[in-house]
Amino acid sequence: MSNPVSANLQNRLQWSLLTLRLGIFIVFAMWALDKFIDPAHGAAVLSSFYGLNAPHSIFYIIGILQVLLVLAFVLGIKKRFSYGMILLMHALSTFSSFPRYLDGFNNLLFFAAWPMLAACIALYLLRDEDVKLTIK
């Protein structure tokens, strides 16, 4: 016989993980779409935060790859890879913004990256429990 408290906790955990996945998906979907809508913005971000220059056309390719990754992520496909790549990408983005945190009150929006990073970490660590609305 199953423990009703345990089953209830499992159900709440699964719904919580789904909300984390959907929230992270929304942010990454917007970042991916931005590659198509405004490739110059992607080039400016790459230059400003990573010191790299690339032609605007490369951002369409990056956008396609990012859309595929984000779709795999939101559908729960190849979780170790897709959740891991989302975590890695967001961690790089968060840490590359480090100088902005030193002038925190003039860059308050950058601090939103930290709870999202925590959500990415939690989702990666609990990926096997994240089964609501996923494709096996």
N, CA, C and O of each residue as an XYZ file, in Angstrom:
544
protein
N       0.844     -1.172      0.000
C       0.000      0.000      0.000
C       0.895      1.242      0.000
O       1.871      1.300      0.748
N       0.568      2.240     -0.837
C       1.406      3.432     -0.912
C       1.045      4.408      0.201
O      -0.090      4.448      0.676
N       2.013      5.170      0.592
C       1.849      6.168      1.639
C       1.203      7.419      1.028
O       1.790      8.018      0.127
N       0.000      7.838      1.493
C      -0.670      8.994      0.886
C       0.116     10.292      1.051
O       0.046     11.163      0.184
N       0.854     10.436      2.134
C       1.666     11.639      2.329
C       2.780     11.661      1.289
O       3.050     12.702      0.689
N       3.418     10.536      1.076
C       4.490     10.436      0.095
C       3.965     10.687     -1.315
O       4.609     11.386     -2.097
N       2.813     10.130     -1.646
C       2.222     10.324     -2.965
C       1.862     11.791     -3.172
O       2.075     12.331     -4.258
N       1.323     12.436     -2.154
C       0.966     13.851     -2.236
C       2.222     14.704     -2.425
O       2.230     15.633     -3.233
N       3.264     14.391     -1.690
C       4.526     15.119     -1.825
C       5.106     14.930     -3.223
O       5.578     15.888     -3.835
N       5.073     13.710     -3.727
C       5.574     13.419     -5.071
C       4.799     14.214     -6.116
O       5.393     14.765     -7.043
N       3.484     14.277     -5.974
C       2.643     15.013     -6.908
C       2.971     16.515     -6.858
O       3.103     17.160     -7.898
N       3.102     17.057     -5.654
C       3.435     18.490     -5.525
C       4.825     18.779     -6.073
O       5.034     19.821     -6.694
N       5.776     17.882     -5.858
C       7.119     18.047     -6.413
C       7.064     18.072     -7.935
O       7.682     18.926     -8.570
N       6.328     17.140     -8.514
C       6.244     17.080     -9.975
C       5.608     18.339    -10.557
O       6.079     18.838    -11.580
N       4.562     18.863     -9.943
C       3.950     20.103    -10.431
C       4.896     21.284    -10.244
O       4.956     22.176    -11.091
N       5.633     21.292     -9.140
C       6.606     22.365     -8.894
C       7.708     22.357     -9.945
O       8.100     23.412    -10.445
N       8.205     21.177    -10.279
C       9.247     21.066    -11.296
C       8.724     21.489    -12.666
O       9.451     22.105    -13.446
N       7.484     21.167    -12.957
C       6.899     21.614    -14.221
C       6.854     23.133    -14.279
O       7.186     23.719    -15.310
N       6.451     23.779    -13.197
C       6.402     25.251    -13.216
C       7.796     25.848    -13.376
O       7.959     26.856    -14.064
N       8.789     25.247    -12.759
C      10.166     25.716    -12.966
C      10.565     25.569    -14.431
O      11.128     26.488    -15.025
N      10.270     24.415    -15.000
C      10.630     24.164    -16.407
C       9.936     25.154    -17.335
O      10.560     25.686    -18.253
N       8.661     25.403    -17.102
C       7.932     26.346    -17.949
C       8.451     27.777    -17.793
O       8.552     28.514    -18.775
N       8.779     28.170    -16.560
C       9.326     29.505    -16.336
C      10.666     29.707    -17.017
O      10.900     30.744    -17.639
N      11.535     28.736    -16.906
C      12.846     28.796    -17.563
C      12.667     28.777    -19.076
O      13.366     29.488    -19.798
N      11.727     27.961    -19.553
C      11.436     27.895    -20.984
C      11.043     29.265    -21.530
O      11.513     29.659    -22.597
N      10.198     29.986    -20.822
C       9.739     31.293    -21.299
C      10.931     32.224    -21.532
O      10.999     32.896    -22.561
N      11.854     32.266    -20.599
C      13.027     33.139    -20.736
C      13.878     32.699    -21.920
O      14.252     33.521    -22.757
N      14.186     31.412    -21.993
C      15.047     30.929    -23.071
C      14.371     31.025    -24.435
O      15.041     31.257    -25.442
N      13.051     30.848    -24.479
C      12.333     30.994    -25.748
C      12.450     32.430    -26.247
O      12.653     32.660    -27.439
N      12.323     33.386    -25.348
C      12.454     34.794    -25.747
C      13.878     35.083    -26.224
O      14.067     35.798    -27.208
N      14.877     34.534    -25.536
C      16.270     34.740    -25.966
C      16.495     34.131    -27.347
O      17.187     34.713    -28.183
N      15.909     32.959    -27.584
C      16.064     32.311    -28.888
C      15.372     33.117    -29.982
O      15.944     33.327    -31.051
N      14.155     33.567    -29.725
C      13.424     34.361    -30.718
C      14.127     35.680    -31.012
O      14.074     36.178    -32.136
N      14.778     36.238    -30.015
C      15.515     37.490    -30.205
C      16.609     37.341    -31.261
O      16.950     38.313    -31.936
N      17.156     36.152    -31.410
C      18.199     35.911    -32.425
C      17.655     36.134    -33.835
O      18.394     36.540    -34.732
N      16.361     35.869    -34.027
C      15.732     36.050    -35.341
C      15.187     37.467    -35.522
O      15.283     38.048    -36.603
N      14.621     38.007    -34.457
C      13.977     39.318    -34.542
C      15.000     40.442    -34.588
O      14.831     41.411    -35.327
N      16.069     40.313    -33.791
C      17.072     41.379    -33.715
C      18.473     40.784    -33.588
O      19.065     40.829    -32.510
N      19.014     40.223    -34.687
C      20.344     39.609    -34.612
C      21.425     40.612    -34.199
O      22.453     40.215    -33.650
N      21.208     41.894    -34.454
C      22.178     42.904    -34.018
C      22.273     42.951    -32.501
O      23.341     43.221    -31.952
N      21.163     42.690    -31.824
C      21.189     42.659    -30.362
C      22.061     41.504    -29.875
O      22.859     41.666    -28.951
N      21.904     40.336    -30.505
C      22.742     39.186    -30.149
C      24.207     39.480    -30.364
O      25.047     39.101    -29.547
N      24.526     40.160    -31.468
C      25.917     40.524    -31.747
C      26.448     41.491    -30.699
O      27.597     41.382    -30.273
N      25.614     42.433    -30.285
C      26.031     43.400    -29.260
C      26.268     42.715    -27.917
O      27.227     43.038    -27.216
N      25.402     41.777    -27.558
C      25.572     41.032    -26.299
C      26.856     40.214    -26.353
O      27.635     40.221    -25.399
N      27.085     39.512    -27.453
C      28.288     38.697    -27.602
C      29.544     39.551    -27.481
O      30.518     39.147    -26.847
N      29.517     40.709    -28.077
C      30.664     41.607    -28.030
C      30.854     42.207    -26.637
O      31.967     42.237    -26.111
N      29.763     42.679    -26.050
C      29.839     43.366    -24.763
C      30.214     42.443    -23.605
O      31.048     42.797    -22.771
N      29.601     41.267    -23.555
C      29.790     40.388    -22.399
C      30.884     39.342    -22.587
O      31.466     38.873    -21.609
N      31.166     38.972    -23.834
C      32.121     37.897    -24.074
C      33.325     38.350    -24.889
O      34.253     37.570    -25.104
N      33.322     39.599    -25.345
C      34.445     40.131    -26.113
C      34.633     39.468    -27.461
O      35.743     39.458    -27.993
N      33.557     38.908    -28.032
C      33.636     38.216    -29.317
C      32.814     38.979    -30.354
O      31.779     39.568    -30.042
N      33.293     38.954    -31.570
C      32.555     39.571    -32.662
C      32.165     38.498    -33.659
O      32.950     37.602    -33.968
N      30.942     38.598    -34.158
C      30.436     37.632    -35.134
C      29.481     38.357    -36.066
O      28.826     39.318    -35.663
N      29.398     37.902    -37.307
C      28.440     38.522    -38.222
C      27.002     38.242    -37.769
O      26.716     37.216    -37.153
N      26.125     39.167    -38.085
C      24.726     39.023    -37.669
C      24.114     37.741    -38.206
O      23.246     37.158    -37.556
N      24.541     37.292    -39.367
C      23.948     36.099    -39.980
C      24.148     34.839    -39.132
O      23.329     33.922    -39.190
N      25.212     34.787    -38.356
C      25.477     33.603    -37.533
C      24.407     33.429    -36.454
O      24.200     32.327    -35.946
N      23.733     34.526    -36.111
C      22.742     34.447    -35.040
C      21.480     33.711    -35.469
O      20.728     33.226    -34.624
N      21.243     33.624    -36.769
C      20.123     32.801    -37.238
C      20.422     31.326    -36.983
O      19.532     30.570    -36.592
N      21.655     30.921    -37.200
C      22.057     29.531    -36.937
C      22.016     29.250    -35.440
O      21.508     28.217    -35.004
N      22.559     30.187    -34.655
C      22.515     30.040    -33.193
C      21.065     29.972    -32.728
O      20.722     29.178    -31.852
N      20.216     30.811    -33.321
C      18.799     30.820    -32.959
C      18.126     29.493    -33.239
O      17.349     29.005    -32.419
N      18.419     28.899    -34.400
C      17.834     27.595    -34.747
C      18.270     26.534    -33.727
O      17.449     25.758    -33.238
N      19.564     26.511    -33.416
C      20.065     25.538    -32.443
C      19.447     25.770    -31.062
O      19.105     24.825    -30.351
N      19.313     27.032    -30.703
C      18.730     27.356    -29.398
C      17.249     26.972    -29.354
O      16.781     26.472    -28.331
N      16.509     27.192    -30.429
C      15.099     26.787    -30.477
C      14.984     25.272    -30.304
O      14.133     24.797    -29.552
N      15.827     24.519    -30.989
C      15.790     23.057    -30.859
C      16.088     22.626    -29.427
O      15.418     21.746    -28.887
N      17.087     23.245    -28.819
C      17.434     22.923    -27.432
C      16.291     23.274    -26.489
O      15.939     22.481    -25.615
N      15.716     24.446    -26.659
C      14.645     24.899    -25.776
C      13.408     24.005    -25.919
O      12.721     23.729    -24.936
N      13.131     23.559    -27.137
C      12.006     22.634    -27.325
C      12.278     21.289    -26.649
O      11.395     20.727    -26.001
N      13.491     20.779    -26.801
C      13.856     19.529    -26.110
C      13.729     19.706    -24.602
O      13.234     18.821    -23.905
N      14.175     20.844    -24.111
C      14.108     21.136    -22.679
C      12.656     21.160    -22.187
O      12.324     20.480    -21.217
N      11.794     21.933    -22.847
C      10.423     22.072    -22.353
C       9.642     20.775    -22.472
O       8.706     20.544    -21.707
N      10.016     19.919    -23.430
C       9.345     18.629    -23.585
C       9.987     17.523    -22.741
O       9.487     16.399    -22.702
N      11.088     17.842    -22.072
C      11.749     16.853    -21.216
C      12.470     15.769    -21.991
O      12.585     14.638    -21.519
N      12.957     16.102    -23.178
C      13.660     15.130    -24.020
C      15.150     15.159    -23.681
O      15.747     16.230    -23.573
N      15.745     13.976    -23.514
C      17.187     13.872    -23.210
C      17.550     14.843    -22.091
O      18.359     15.752    -22.277
N      16.943     14.637    -20.936
C      17.044     15.589    -19.832
C      18.481     15.870    -19.394
O      18.840     17.023    -19.151
N      19.290     14.842    -19.294
C      20.672     15.088    -18.845
C      21.332     16.110    -19.763
O      22.014     17.018    -19.289
N      21.134     15.971    -21.072
C      21.730     16.890    -22.032
C      20.994     18.226    -22.081
O      21.609     19.279    -21.914
N      19.675     18.189    -22.310
C      18.948     19.448    -22.513
C      18.904     20.288    -21.243
O      19.119     21.498    -21.306
N      18.634     19.684    -20.106
C      18.629     20.449    -18.857
C      20.043     20.913    -18.527
O      20.238     22.025    -18.036
N      21.024     20.063    -18.795
C      22.417     20.424    -18.535
C      22.886     21.584    -19.399
O      23.588     22.473    -18.917
N      22.504     21.582    -20.672
C      22.894     22.679    -21.565
C      22.214     23.987    -21.165
O      22.837     25.048    -21.202
N      20.952     23.915    -20.787
C      20.249     25.118    -20.319
C      20.935     25.654    -19.071
O      21.148     26.861    -18.950
N      21.282     24.772    -18.146
C      21.994     25.183    -16.938
C      23.335     25.812    -17.291
O      23.671     26.877    -16.774
N      24.096     25.176    -18.153
C      25.408     25.701    -18.551
C      25.277     27.068    -19.226
O      26.016     27.997    -18.901
N      24.344     27.185    -20.158
C      24.158     28.461    -20.850
C      23.768     29.563    -19.881
O      24.282     30.679    -19.959
N      22.854     29.246    -18.963
C      22.444     30.290    -18.026
C      23.555     30.621    -17.035
O      23.721     31.780    -16.654
N      24.305     29.624    -16.621
C      25.435     29.888    -15.708
C      26.466     30.788    -16.390
O      26.960     31.733    -15.776
N      26.794     30.505    -17.648
C      27.742     31.358    -18.370
C      27.213     32.782    -18.478
O      27.959     33.743    -18.289
N      25.946     32.912    -18.776
C      25.327     34.233    -18.875
C      25.371     34.962    -17.532
O      25.690     36.149    -17.471
N      25.052     34.252    -16.476
C      25.037     34.859    -15.140
C      26.436     35.295    -14.722
O      26.619     36.421    -14.259
N      27.417     34.423    -14.878
C      28.765     34.749    -14.432
C      29.465     35.752    -15.338
O      30.331     36.496    -14.879
N      29.103     35.784    -16.614
C      29.723     36.775    -17.510
C      29.258     38.189    -17.176
O      29.878     39.166    -17.595
N      28.184     38.295    -16.431
C      27.657     39.603    -16.031
C      28.247     40.080    -14.706
O      27.774     41.068    -14.144
N      29.253     39.408    -14.209
C      29.781     39.693    -12.873
C      30.068     41.176    -12.624
O      29.712     41.679    -11.559
N      30.698     41.900    -13.560
C      30.944     43.325    -13.289
C      29.667     44.126    -13.013
O      29.702     45.120    -12.288
N      28.559     43.700    -13.581
C      27.284     44.404    -13.344
C      26.839     44.266    -11.891
O      26.192     45.165    -11.354
N      27.180     43.146    -11.251
C      26.773     42.937     -9.863
C      27.554     43.843     -8.918
O      27.081     44.154     -7.825
N      28.741     44.266     -9.327
C      29.555     45.138     -8.482
C      28.973     46.549     -8.402
O      29.261     47.295     -7.467
N      28.164     46.901     -9.378
C      27.455     48.176     -9.384
C      25.963     47.858     -9.342
O      25.190     48.274    -10.205
N      25.590     47.110     -8.315
C      24.281     46.495     -8.236
C      23.098     47.430     -8.347
O      22.131     47.100     -9.033
N      23.133     48.579     -7.705
C      21.952     49.435     -7.697
C      21.724     50.137     -9.031
O      20.657     50.712     -9.251
N      22.699     50.098     -9.911
C      22.513     50.603    -11.266
C      22.238     49.475    -12.261
O      22.055     49.719    -13.453
N      22.212     48.253    -11.763
C      21.993     47.078    -12.618
C      21.082     46.060    -11.930
O      21.351     44.859    -11.975
N      20.025     46.524    -11.306
C      19.181     45.649    -10.493
C      18.593     44.470    -11.270
O      18.463     43.380    -10.715
N      18.239     44.662    -12.526
C      17.626     43.567    -13.285
C      18.556     42.381    -13.480
O      18.098     41.254    -13.670
N      19.863     42.628    -13.434
C      20.810     41.521    -13.596
C      20.706     40.512    -12.450
O      21.042     39.340    -12.619
N      20.241     40.969    -11.292
C      20.137     40.076    -10.144
C      19.036     39.033    -10.309
O      19.002     38.053     -9.564
N      18.142     39.227    -11.264
C      17.110     38.218    -11.542
C      17.730     36.934    -12.080
O      17.099     35.878    -12.053
N      18.957     37.023    -12.563
C      19.633     35.831    -13.086
C      19.920     34.812    -11.984
O      19.962     33.611    -12.251
N      20.116     35.274    -10.754
C      20.494     34.349     -9.678
C      19.380     33.392     -9.274
O      19.647     32.195     -9.161
N      18.145     33.846     -9.049
C      17.100     32.860     -8.745
C      16.819     31.932     -9.928
O      16.463     30.769     -9.738
N      16.979     32.449    -11.150
C      16.787     31.569    -12.306
C      17.900     30.528    -12.369
O      17.652     29.378    -12.730
N      19.121     30.921    -12.022
C      20.211     29.946    -11.971
C      19.910     28.882    -10.924
O      20.133     27.694    -11.160
N      19.407     29.300     -9.774
C      19.034     28.341     -8.726
C      17.947     27.394     -9.236
O      17.985     26.197     -8.950
N      16.985     27.920     -9.985
C      15.921     27.086    -10.556
C      16.498     26.090    -11.561
O      16.090     24.929    -11.589
N      17.449     26.543    -12.386
C      18.091     25.644    -13.358
C      18.841     24.525    -12.651
O      18.785     23.370    -13.074
N      19.539     24.864    -11.579
C      20.279     23.862    -10.805
C      19.312     22.862    -10.181
O      19.516     21.652    -10.281
N      18.262     23.363     -9.540
C      17.277     22.476     -8.904
C      16.644     21.550     -9.935
O      16.494     20.353     -9.690
N      16.278     22.093    -11.071
C      15.643     21.279    -12.108
C      16.602     20.226    -12.638
O      16.201     19.087    -12.879
N      17.866     20.594    -12.821
C      18.844     19.610    -13.290
C      19.017     18.492    -12.255
O      19.019     17.311    -12.604
N      19.159     18.868    -10.998
C      19.373     17.863     -9.950
C      18.169     16.947     -9.768
O      18.323     15.779     -9.411
N      16.974     17.470    -10.012
C      15.744     16.697     -9.818
C      15.119     16.253    -11.142
O      13.933     15.923    -11.186
N      15.907     16.243    -12.216
C      15.390     15.969    -13.562
C      14.670     14.627    -13.662
O      13.726     14.502    -14.443
N      15.081     13.636    -12.906
C      14.415     12.335    -12.979
C      13.016     12.370    -12.363
O      12.173     11.532    -12.681
N      12.775     13.339    -11.485
C      11.462     13.491    -10.860
C      10.544     14.390    -11.688
O       9.343     14.449    -11.427
N      11.090     15.083    -12.675
C      10.329     16.004    -13.505
C       9.699     15.234    -14.652
O      10.301     15.072    -15.714
N       8.470     14.757    -14.425
C       7.829     13.877    -15.403
C       6.499     14.431    -15.944
O       5.949     13.867    -16.890
N       5.983     15.496    -15.379
C       4.706     16.043    -15.852
C       4.911     16.664    -17.239
O       5.801     17.492    -17.433
N       4.082     16.256    -18.188
C       4.080     16.785    -19.543
C       5.440     16.659    -20.229
O       5.876     17.569    -20.932
N       6.098     15.532    -20.019
C       7.378     15.278    -20.691
C       7.216     14.124    -21.675
O       6.291     13.317    -21.581
N       8.135     14.078    -22.606
C       8.191     12.969    -23.569
C       9.316     12.053    -23.128
O      10.450     12.496    -22.946
N       9.014     10.810    -22.960
C      10.025      9.844    -22.489
C      10.969      9.483    -23.622
O      11.887      8.686    -23.430
